[in-house]
Amino acid sequence: MTIGYPEEDENGVEDSINLVQSIIDHKFTAWIFPLPVIPISTTYISKNPYPKPETLPQNYWDLLYISWHYDLKVTRDLIPILTGGIKNKLVRKFVQIMIDKIFSNIDYIFLQLKNTKGEFSKTFSQINLNNTLGVIKSIYWLIRITAKPQ
């Protein structure tokens, strides 16, 4: 779902939160991705401003968290299926544990985004994957996230 149109307000986001909560309550197997709308030059929204954390409705971060929290739960439930092709039981178990650990830390990041209304994103804003230093920084952050105690 897209979110962040200039005319969107807290009530519209609350409707989206209620929709997501309904999906969760009914235990549907679904991935939900609330993404801010990005103006593209060839579309009717090309004149919209780029979304910034401070311009998004405040409850956007609540929507983002509950959606991603559920996405990670759905994917965790599918881990045995996704790793079923790994014949070596020890390797399969190791991969499952690593996926679970990484997902727990991704969930933590989304919780921090929710709690700080997006300010936590600035922690990662200087990473540029178009140069060697940026790639090294991203690898550092991935290792740091993975190694973080639960």
Secondary structure as the mmCIF struct_conf table of DSSP 4:
data_model
#
loop_
_struct_conf.conf_type_id
_struct_conf.id
_struct_conf.beg_label_comp_id
_struct_conf.beg_label_asym_id
_struct_conf.beg_label_seq_id
_struct_conf.end_label_comp_id
_struct_conf.end_label_asym_id
_struct_conf.end_label_seq_id
STRN STRN1 THR A 2 ILE A 3
TURN_TY1_P TURN_TY1_P1 PRO A 6 GLU A 7
HELX_RH_AL_P HELX_RH_AL_P1 GLU A 10 ASP A 25
TURN_TY1_P TURN_TY1_P2 HIS A 26 LYS A 27
STRN STRN2 LEU A 35 PRO A 36
TURN_TY1_P TURN_TY1_P3 SER A 41 THR A 42
BEND BEND1 THR A 43 THR A 43
TURN_TY1_P TURN_TY1_P4 TYR A 44 LYS A 47
BEND BEND2 ASN A 48 ASN A 48
HELX_LH_PP_P HELX_LH_PP_P1 PRO A 49 PRO A 51
HELX_RH_3T_P HELX_RH_3T_P1 PRO A 53 THR A 55
BEND BEND3 LEU A 56 LEU A 56
TURN_TY1_P TURN_TY1_P5 GLN A 58 ASN A 59
HELX_RH_AL_P HELX_RH_AL_P2 TYR A 60 LEU A 82
TURN_TY1_P TURN_TY1_P6 THR A 83 GLY A 85
HELX_RH_AL_P HELX_RH_AL_P3 LYS A 89 ASN A 115
TURN_TY1_P TURN_TY1_P7 THR A 116 GLY A 118
HELX_RH_3T_P HELX_RH_3T_P2 GLU A 119 THR A 123
BEND BEND4 PHE A 124 PHE A 124
TURN_TY1_P TURN_TY1_P8 SER A 125 GLN A 126
TURN_TY1_P TURN_TY1_P9 LEU A 129 ASN A 130
BEND BEND5 ASN A 131 ASN A 131
HELX_RH_AL_P HELX_RH_AL_P4 THR A 132 ALA A 147
BEND BEND6 LYS A 148 LYS A 148
#
